[in-house]
């Protein structure tokens, strides 16, 4: 008995097994079971927000604006210009909600992660499980929104189908970073900082008008926003304006996902296994 306990302790305090037990699916499964008792009105609210923006601005304002030129030099109807941006926003909103507010409650009030890490699960299992669960919400939102775009003829090229894996990547990036940031939050008032960051990104990431309307120094700031990279990537896919520069948007999110996972894993280990 003593030897077994010593062996288990050594496995949890060093090496790969201390970080990853290969079972993030258990965390995802727990989240899905808990979601059954959740209010679906709250879940659906995140889906309808971009749909209402599309209906209001795409139809109403779009009738006044006409065609808009994308960064690739392609003139498209205004509704087709903002729709892919709102698709990226939909993925971001779905992922951020679960990886911030839900994670904050589980970490600071429900003490759920302490219980999880008392089992064979490692901090990377918990991080991956929570991020994948958040990613699922982002994917559900985005899939529904992409279907609406198809119904209204706003997907201008067959490459729009590639927007779905792009959405998964965008949701993964925001969920990973969102959970990493949330792990440093101590009181719920600090969570307002997340909205403080998300709102400017939503308004200024070439969501409703081309980035070229800004002065060059403002464009440099906007191009540092993760949402801008998501908007440009999906807009290129839905309009069929593909170009090699889109690979930089993919690389941005790959780095974002990697950094988010590393910081989240280290933080969970320091909080609950240190």
Buried (B, 14 or more C-beta within 10 A) or exposed (E): EEEEEEEEEEBBEEEEBBBBBEBBEBBBEBBEEEBEEEEEEEBEEBBBBBBEBBBEBBEEEBEEBEEBEBBBEBEBBBBBBBBBBBBBBBBBBBBBBBBBBBBBEBBBEEEBBEEBBEEBBBBBBBBBBBBBBBBBBBBBBBBBBBEBBEEBEBBBBEBBEBBBEBBBBBBBBBBBBBBBBBBEBEEEEEBEEBEEEBEEBBEBBBBBBEBEEBEEEEBEEBBEBBBBBBBBBBBBBBBBBEEEEBEEBEEBBEEBBEBBBBBBBBBBBEBBBE
